[in-house]
Amino acid sequence: MRQLPHSTEAEASVLGAMLLADRASAERGLDALTPDDFHFEVNGQLFEVFERLVRSGSAVDLVTVLDAARAGGVVQADVMLD
C-alpha cells in the first residue's frame, strides 16, 4: 500500500490555526476534518481534545487544551509550555 504524504509541520499548523481562530472558524475546521485525517496519532488525539472543548462550549486556548490533553493522557503531565 502506498503511503500518503504527511508532514508534522503541516499538521501542527492546522492545529495551531484552529487554536487561534475564532469559534465559528474553528467549528468550520471541525466540520471539515476528523481525527483520522491526521497521520500522526497524537495530532489526531489533540484534534479530538480540541473538538470536545469547542463542542461543549468550553473556553478554548492553549492552557485549556493542554490541561484537557493531560487529563486525557494524550500528553504527559510534565509537558511544559515554552
WOLIN-V659855 format. One record per helix or strand. SS is the DSSP state (h for helix, s for strand). FROM is the first residue (numbers start at 1). LEN is the number of residues. Records with the same first field share a line. If there is no record, write none. Layout:
BEGIN
SS->FROM-LEN ; FROM-LEN
END
This chain:
BEGIN
h->8-13 ; 23-10 ; 35-3 ; 41-15 ; 62-10
END
